[in-house]
Amino acid sequence: MRWFLVFLFLSLGAPAVAADACPSTLDFEKRPLNGKEPVRLCDLYAGKVVLIVNTASKCAYTPQYDGLEALYDREKDRGLVILGFPSNDFGGQEPGTEKQVQEFCRLTYGVKFPMFEKTHAAQKDADPLYRKLANLAGEYPRWNFHKYLLDRQGNVVGSFRSQVRPDSKELLRAIEAQL
């Protein structure tokens, strides 16, 4: 009987412990774009399929905002979240203030997916989040609009270069496999 109670206790307690675990890929505090206080990514996005994108407003790939927003709008109810991190690392193509970036994204592309503070994504000065993602994926972003895909457990399951559009079969298949 004692073993049964131990088993029952461990069985019932295990899901609660697992639910509280934070994947290392989301164990970062980041400030929402033009926000005052950082938020813990784990608290908001653990258990979701996450697409992390370094963005820029003055890049040939900037129109990908349209596709990213369409993808987010279509799949958010199934558990996909897209996190945008503006970066001025590649060609100085995100020179604006955070307020300017926020207004540009909202007014020009209707972006509603979460956007965060300007972040270094390039290898030389990479933010700890991007260092973690690059180490797990085996590559740093080489330009704006590089995408890292995380599964619901926070594992990096895909890394997609800038040329891979949000509506590409390659990216959509990878996302669908996680949803």
C-alpha positions, 0 to 999 in steps of 0.5 A, a space after each residue: 500500500 505504501 508503494 502505491 501511495 508513493 507512486 500516486 503522489 509522484 504521478 500526480 506531482 509530475 505534471 505540475 513539475 514538468 509544467 513549471 520547467 522553463 526551456 533554456 531557449 525561453 529562459 530570458 527576460 526581454 522588454 516588449 518594444 517600447 515597453 518599460 518592464 522586461 517580461 520572462 519569455 518562459 512565462 508567456 510562451 512556454 508550451 507554444 510553438 515559437 518562431 523567433 525572427 530578427 527584423 529590420 525596417 529598411 531591408 529588402 526582406 522587410 515585406 516579410 512582415 506581411 507574411 509573418 503577420 498573416 502566418 501569426 493571425 492564421 495559426 495563433 489559435 493553434 499555438 504558434 507565436 512569432 516573436 520579432 526582435 528588431 536588429 540594426 546589426 546587418 547593414 544598419 537597416 533598423 536605425 530608428 528608435 523603438 517608438 519609430 520601429 513600433 509605429 512603422 510595424 503597426 502602420 505599414 504592416 499591421 503587425 500584432 505579433 509580439 515585438 521586443 527591444 532592439 537586439 544584437 543578433 550578429 555573431 560578434 555582439 550577439 545577445 545571450 538569446 541569440 547566442 543560445 539559439 545559434 549554438 543549438 541551431 549551429 548557425 547565427 543569422 547572416 542577415 535580417 529576417 533569419 528565423 528560428 523555430 522552437 517546438 512546444 518543449 523549447 527545442 530548436 527544430 529549425 533555422 531558416 535563412 532570410 530568403 525563406 519566406 513566411 509562406 514558403 513550403 519549407 517553413 510551413 511544413 516545419 511549423 505544421 509538424 509542430 502544431 
